[in-house]
Amino acid sequence: MEPLRITREEAIAALTAAAFTVTDPEDQNYGRTLTHCMMSFTGADWDLSAAIEKIQQTDVGGVAWVKDMFGHELSVLVDGRAYRFDVKRPDTAGAQWP
């Protein structure tokens, strides 16, 4: 399946909707709004603001929906590096890619 290019604004809206706020006061990340990001096969939680900043650094055409075996379908390309965020493509959420 070919990547489906989207605008930065569409990516930020989808990322923001999928982000989560840590509500457990015992968690070291309490109160932070996070999203998960994978680069190659390494993943980490990112602050939503850092992820949005990364999207804003892309060139035109650098943001796309991609098929990803881990469900990180929002791909952001910056300086030749791909960042895949744990956001499902809206029209495939809960469904398998063709």
Secondary structure, DSSP 8 states (H G I E B T S, - for coil): ---EE--HHHHHHHHHHH-EE---TTSTTTT-EEEEEEETTEEEEEEHHHHHHHHHT--TT-EEE---TTS--EEEEETTEEEEES---GGGTTS---
